[in-house]
Amino acid sequence: MALIAKESGDGGSFTPVPEGTHLARCYRIIDMGTQKTEFEGKVKLLPKVMIQFEVHGEDNFGGPIVTGKGEPMSISKNYTLSLADKATLRKDLQTWRGKEFTADELRGFELKNILGAWAMISVVRKAGNNGKEYTNIAGVMSVPSAIKKAGLPQSHNDLALFSIDEPNMALFETFGNSIRAKIEGSPEWQARSFSKPKGADASGFDDMESDIPF
């Protein structure tokens, strides 16, 4: 089943993506299922999705933003799966595509359309409630035409969408322990029966347009 946003309302040691505005490409979307969230003392159960980007560019010292293996660093952002008026997902998608959603799109927008799309992401560091600092995506914007004309970098990661409804278990095993634990704790995952084998690949999107963001 497709991941559709509507108007209706991990562990390990790693080097974080540096602060600043960077060119990035969306390469993976992960259905996290229903998760418990707490804000200002209120607890809610909300459908969540994680969007992952590979980052291209240079740090403040002119060095490439890459891992120890020389590969593009990655960063992700969690969203409530909603296109409600005040939803962060709606805000980020609209600044990313450079236009607001039409009434028809708000009735159901397939998130797979953003796979492979390039964006400019604003990365900031912020202290969490536990006192630790975290690197977060503060905003997602469209890529300026001048950068597009100069030529976009070569993409690195394969495009992939993980859906709990039709889980790609080979892809699932590549997730970090924290992500897997959250997915496994969702009611959607626990309600599923995995007696039937699933397809090994859920990352083919050959029919997508390449000349527009999404």
C-alpha positions in Angstrom: 0.0 0.0 0.0 1.3 3.5 -0.8 2.3 6.0 1.8 -0.1 8.8 1.3 -0.2 12.0 3.3 -3.6 13.7 3.6 -4.9 17.0 4.9 -7.1 15.2 7.6 -5.6 16.0 10.0 20.1 5.5 16.4 22.7 4.3 18.3 26.3 4.3 17.3 29.2 6.7 17.0 29.1 9.0 13.9 30.1 12.4 12.7 27.0 14.6 12.3 26.3 16.7 9.2 27.7 20.2 9.8 25.4 23.1 10.4 24.5 25.3 7.4 22.5 25.0 4.2 23.4 22.1 2.0 22.4 20.5 -1.3 20.7 17.1 -0.6 18.8 14.4 -2.3 16.0 12.4 -0.9 16.8 8.7 -1.2 14.7 6.8 1.4 11.3 7.0 3.0 10.6 4.8 6.0 7.1 4.1 7.3 7.4 4.2 11.1 3.8 3.2 11.9 1.9 4.8 14.8 4.2 6.2 17.4 3.7 7.7 20.8 4.7 11.4 21.0 4.7 13.8 23.9 4.5 17.6 23.6 3.9 20.1 26.4 2.8 17.3 28.6 0.2 15.8 26.2 0.7 12.3 24.8 -0.6 11.4 21.4 -0.5 8.4 19.1 0.3 9.6 15.5 1.4 8.0 12.2 5.0 8.8 11.6 7.3 8.7 8.6 11.1 9.2 8.3 12.6 10.9 5.3 16.3 10.4 4.7 18.6 12.6 2.6 22.2 12.2 1.3 24.1 15.4 1.6 26.4 16.9 -1.0 28.7 19.9 -0.5 31.5 21.3 1.7 31.9 22.0 5.4 33.0 25.3 6.9 36.6 24.4 6.2 36.1 23.6 2.5 36.2 19.9 3.0 33.7 17.5 1.4 30.8 16.4 3.6 31.5 12.7 3.5 31.8 9.7 5.8 35.1 7.9 6.6 34.4 5.7 3.6 34.2 8.8 1.3 30.4 8.4 0.8 27.9 11.3 1.2 26.7 11.8 4.8 23.1 11.2 5.5 20.5 13.0 7.7 16.9 12.3 8.4 13.8 14.0 9.7 10.7 12.5 11.3 7.3 13.7 10.4 3.7 13.1 11.3 2.1 11.7 8.2 -0.4 14.5 7.7 -0.9 17.5 5.3 -3.1 19.4 7.8 -2.7 23.1 7.7 -0.2 23.3 10.5 1.6 20.1 9.8 5.4 20.3 9.4 5.3 17.8 6.5 3.0 20.1 4.6 5.2 23.1 5.3 8.4 21.5 4.3 7.0 19.9 1.1 5.6 23.2 0.0 8.8 25.1 0.5 10.7 22.3 -1.1 8.5 22.2 -4.3 8.2 26.0 -4.3 4.4 26.1 -4.4 1.4 25.2 -2.3 -0.6 22.1 -2.6 -3.8 22.2 -4.7 -7.1 21.1 -3.1 -6.9 17.9 -5.1 -3.3 17.1 -3.9 -4.4 17.7 -0.3 -6.9 14.8 -0.6 -3.9 12.4 -1.0 -0.3 12.9 -2.0 1.9 9.9 -2.5 5.2 10.4 -0.7 7.1 8.2 -3.2 7.0 11.2 -5.5 9.7 12.9 -3.5 12.2 10.0 -3.9 15.2 11.2 -5.9 14.2 14.8 -5.6 17.0 17.3 -4.8 16.6 20.0 -2.2 18.4 22.6 -0.1 18.3 21.6 3.6 19.0 23.9 6.5 20.8 21.9 9.3 21.0 23.2 12.9 22.2 21.8 16.2 19.9 21.8 19.1 20.0 20.6 22.7 17.4 18.0 23.5 15.5 17.5 26.8 18.2 15.1 27.9 20.9 17.8 27.6 22.5 16.2 24.5 23.0 18.1 21.3 21.3 16.8 18.2 21.7 17.7 14.5 18.3 18.5 12.9 16.8 19.6 9.6 15.2 22.9 10.3 13.9 23.5 6.8 13.7 22.1 3.3 13.8 24.4 0.3 13.9 24.2 -3.5 17.2 24.1 -5.3 18.0 27.5 -7.0 18.0 27.4 -10.8 21.7 28.5 -10.9 22.7 25.4 -9.1 20.6 23.2 -11.4 22.2 24.9 -14.4 25.7 24.3 -13.0 24.9 20.6 -12.7 23.8 18.5 -9.8 26.2 16.0 -8.3 26.1 12.3 -9.1 23.6 10.5 -6.8 24.9 7.8 -4.5 22.2 5.8 -2.7 19.6 3.6 -4.3 16.0 4.9 -4.0 13.9 3.0 -1.4 10.6 3.1 0.3 9.8 0.9 3.3 6.2 0.3 4.0 4.9 -1.7 7.0 2.0 -2.9 4.8 4.4 -4.6 2.4 7.7 -4.7 4.2 11.0 -5.3 2.3 12.8 -7.3 5.0 16.2 -7.1 3.3 15.9 -3.3 3.5 14.5 -3.5 7.1 17.7 -5.3 8.2 19.8 -2.4 7.1 18.2 0.0 9.5 19.8 0.9 12.8 18.6 -0.8 16.0 16.7 2.2 17.2 14.7 2.5 14.0 13.9 -1.2 13.9 12.8 -1.1 17.5 10.4 1.8 16.9 8.9 0.1 13.9 8.5 -3.2 15.7 6.8 -1.4 18.6 4.1 0.1 16.3 0.6 -1.5 16.4 0.7 -1.8 12.6 3.8 -4.0 12.7 2.6 -6.1 15.6 -0.8 -6.7 13.9 0.9 -8.0 10.7 1.4 -11.6 9.7 4.7 -12.3 8.1 4.0 -15.8 7.0 4.1 -14.9 3.3 7.4 -13.9 1.7 7.6 -10.4 0.4 9.4 -9.1 -2.7 13.1 -8.4 -2.2 13.0 -5.0 -3.8 10.6 -2.2 -3.2 12.7 0.6 -4.6 11.8 0.8 -8.3 10.3 4.1 -9.4 11.2 4.2 -13.1 7.9 5.9 -14.0 8.8 9.1 -12.0 9.2 12.4 -13.8 12.8 13.7 -13.7 12.3 17.3 -14.8 10.3 18.5 -11.8 10.9 18.2 -8.0 7.6 16.3 -7.4 
